[in-house]
Amino acid sequence: MEIIPAIDIIDGKCVRLIQGDYELKTVYNEHPLEVAKAFEGAGLKRLHLVDLDGAKAGTVKNWKVLESIAGKTKLVIDFGGGIKELNDVNIVFESGASLATIGSMAVKSEDRFVQWLQQFGAHRFLLGADVREEKIAVGGWLETTNIWIYDFLRKYIDHGVQQVFCTDVSKDGKLEGPALELYRNILAEFPKLQFIASGGVSKIDDLYQLADIGCSGAIVGKAIYENRISLADLTQFR
């Protein structure tokens, strides 16, 4: 299982939110490149970079941070937040991201997303699914749809999507442990999917459990920043 550290960006700084609430933010480092280099120095290969300003504005904002990290590390970066138009996708790829992360747009603008999958190749996209009680949540998690997670994933797997990360929004940023039962059910339904767990990881044992149930990756953020999991711990998963 691959460990994918997360950097969330507001105003060019590395922050974390609790359950997507912009009022509940903690600034961990004013220089995201330093954080990314520390991850690379620990032997990690990937980075989950989230433009929270972009997510709020509905257009990519912190592409300069992406450009800096992509230009000065060899990390494989997936970048999300505010990717709504074709121009946003182009900016993200031109700034050095290997994958564009798409979440709410895959729910609300299905035809447009499918066009992008065909234009750029489905392998260039990481599909993000925010879930509450097995239903897709959108709009900063404020709105829960009637779309069942399994139907949502099946549709885009049929369009060629290979990598998916899933966040149980009741777990995110709370360090209460990952949604193991949900992930087991998804993996049972889609055993060949490159499935990445996200949200709730609080200790190294959580990562062992995610590896045991068959996750191909795990996104880890707050647990690293709050020193609950050290970068040295993560070398076990290289």
C-alpha positions in Angstrom: 0.0 0.0 0.0 1.3 3.4 -0.9 1.2 6.3 1.5 0.0 9.6 -0.1 0.6 12.6 2.2 -1.8 15.5 1.9 -1.1 19.2 1.7 -4.2 21.5 1.8 -3.6 25.1 0.7 -5.2 28.3 1.7 -3.5 31.6 0.8 -0.5 29.7 -0.3 0.0 28.1 3.2 -0.3 24.5 4.3 -3.4 24.1 6.5 -5.9 21.5 7.7 -9.6 21.8 8.2 -12.0 19.7 10.3 -14.8 18.2 8.2 -14.3 20.8 5.5 -15.1 23.8 7.7 -13.0 26.8 6.7 -13.6 28.4 10.1 -11.9 25.4 11.7 -8.5 25.7 10.1 -5.0 25.3 11.5 -2.0 26.7 9.6 0.9 24.1 9.9 3.5 25.7 7.6 3.6 28.9 5.5 5.9 27.2 3.0 4.3 24.1 1.4 7.4 23.4 -0.7 9.3 22.7 2.6 6.6 20.2 3.6 6.7 18.5 0.2 10.5 18.2 0.3 10.3 16.6 3.8 7.9 14.0 2.4 10.2 13.4 -0.5 13.2 13.1 1.8 11.3 10.4 3.8 11.1 8.4 0.6 7.4 9.1 -0.2 6.7 9.2 -3.9 3.3 10.8 -4.1 1.5 13.9 -2.9 -2.2 14.8 -2.6 -2.4 18.6 -3.1 -5.7 20.4 -2.4 -6.4 23.9 -3.4 -9.0 24.9 -0.8 -9.2 28.5 -2.1 -10.0 27.0 -5.5 -12.6 24.7 -4.1 -14.3 27.7 -2.5 -14.0 30.0 -5.6 -14.9 27.3 -8.2 -11.7 27.9 -10.2 -8.1 26.9 -9.6 -6.3 29.5 -7.5 -3.1 28.0 -6.0 -1.5 26.7 -9.2 1.8 28.5 -8.3 2.2 26.3 -5.3 1.7 23.2 -7.6 4.2 24.6 -10.1 6.8 25.2 -7.3 6.5 21.7 -5.8 6.4 20.0 -9.2 9.4 21.9 -10.3 11.5 21.2 -7.2 10.6 17.7 -6.3 10.0 14.4 -8.2 6.8 13.7 -6.3 3.8 12.3 -8.4 1.2 15.0 -7.6 -2.5 14.8 -7.8 -4.1 18.2 -7.6 -7.7 19.1 -6.9 -9.9 22.0 -5.8 -11.7 24.3 -8.2 -11.3 22.3 -11.4 -14.6 23.1 -13.1 -13.7 24.2 -16.7 -11.3 22.9 -19.4 -9.0 25.8 -18.7 -8.6 24.6 -15.1 -7.6 21.1 -16.3 -5.1 22.6 -18.7 -3.6 24.8 -15.9 -3.3 21.9 -13.6 -1.5 19.7 -16.1 0.7 22.5 -17.4 1.7 23.4 -13.8 3.1 19.8 -13.3 0.3 17.7 -11.8 0.3 14.0 -12.9 -3.3 13.7 -12.1 -6.3 16.1 -11.8 -8.5 15.3 -8.8 -12.2 15.6 -9.6 -15.0 15.3 -7.0 -18.3 17.3 -7.0 -18.0 18.0 -10.7 -18.2 14.3 -11.5 -21.6 14.4 -9.7 -23.0 17.7 -11.1 -21.4 17.9 -14.6 -21.1 14.3 -15.7 -21.1 15.0 -19.4 -18.2 17.4 -19.1 -16.2 15.1 -16.9 -16.7 12.2 -19.4 -15.4 14.5 -22.2 -12.3 15.2 -20.2 -11.7 11.5 -19.6 -11.9 10.9 -23.3 -9.8 14.0 -24.2 -6.9 13.5 -21.7 -7.2 9.8 -20.9 -8.9 8.4 -17.8 -5.5 7.5 -16.3 -4.9 11.3 -15.8 -7.7 11.7 -13.3 -8.2 10.7 -9.7 -11.9 10.5 -8.8 -12.8 11.6 -5.3 -15.9 10.4 -3.7 -17.1 12.0 -0.4 -19.6 9.7 1.3 -22.1 10.0 4.1 -23.9 6.7 5.0 -23.0 5.2 1.6 -24.5 8.2 -0.3 -22.4 10.8 -2.3 -22.0 14.2 -0.6 -21.1 17.4 -2.5 -20.8 21.1 -2.1 -18.2 21.1 0.8 -20.1 18.1 2.2 -23.1 20.3 3.0 -25.4 18.4 0.6 -25.9 14.7 0.6 -27.3 13.3 -2.6 -29.4 10.2 -3.3 -26.6 8.7 -5.3 -25.4 5.4 -3.9 -21.6 5.2 -3.8 -21.5 1.8 -5.7 -23.6 3.1 -8.6 -21.4 6.2 -8.8 -18.1 4.2 -8.9 -19.4 1.7 -11.3 -20.4 4.4 -13.8 -17.0 5.9 -13.9 -15.1 2.6 -13.8 -17.0 1.8 -17.0 -15.6 5.1 -18.4 -12.1 3.9 -17.7 -11.4 5.5 -14.3 -8.7 3.5 -12.5 -8.0 5.4 -9.3 -10.5 6.5 -6.7 -10.2 7.9 -3.2 -13.1 7.9 -0.8 -13.6 10.0 2.2 -16.3 9.3 4.9 -17.1 12.9 5.7 -18.0 12.0 9.3 -14.4 10.9 9.8 -12.4 13.5 8.1 -10.0 15.6 10.2 -11.2 14.1 13.4 -8.5 11.4 13.9 -11.1 8.8 14.9 -10.0 6.1 12.6 -10.8 5.3 9.0 -14.1 3.9 7.6 -13.0 0.3 7.4 -16.5 -1.2 6.9 -17.3 1.1 4.0 -13.9 0.4 2.4 -14.3 -3.3 2.8 -17.7 -3.2 1.1 -16.4 -1.1 -1.8 -13.4 -3.4 -2.3 -15.6 -6.4 -2.2 -17.7 -4.9 -5.0 -14.7 -3.6 -7.1 -11.8 -5.9 -6.3 -9.6 -4.6 -9.2 -10.1 -0.9 -8.4 -7.0 1.1 -7.3 -8.8 2.2 -4.1 -7.3 4.9 -1.9 -8.6 5.4 1.6 -8.9 9.0 2.9 -9.9 10.5 6.2 -9.7 9.5 9.8 -6.2 8.0 9.9 -4.8 8.7 13.4 -2.2 6.1 14.1 0.1 3.7 12.3 -2.2 0.7 13.2 -4.9 2.3 11.0 -2.6 2.1 8.0 -1.9 -1.6 8.7 -5.6 -2.2 8.8 -6.1 -0.4 5.5 -3.4 -2.4 3.9 -4.9 -5.7 5.3 -8.3 -5.0 3.7 -6.7 -4.4 0.3 -6.4 -0.6 -0.1 -3.8 0.3 -2.8 -3.2 3.6 -1.1 -4.0 5.8 1.9 -4.1 9.6 2.1 -2.6 10.8 5.4 -2.7 14.5 6.5 -3.5 15.6 10.0 -2.0 12.6 11.7 1.4 13.6 10.3 1.1 17.3 11.1 0.1 16.5 14.7 3.0 14.0 15.1 0.7 11.0 15.7 2.5 9.3 12.8 6.1 10.1 12.0 7.6 10.2 8.6 10.0 7.5 9.8 6.9 5.3 10.6 5.8 5.6 7.0 9.0 4.2 5.5 7.6 0.7 6.4 5.2 1.1 3.5 7.7 1.9 0.9 
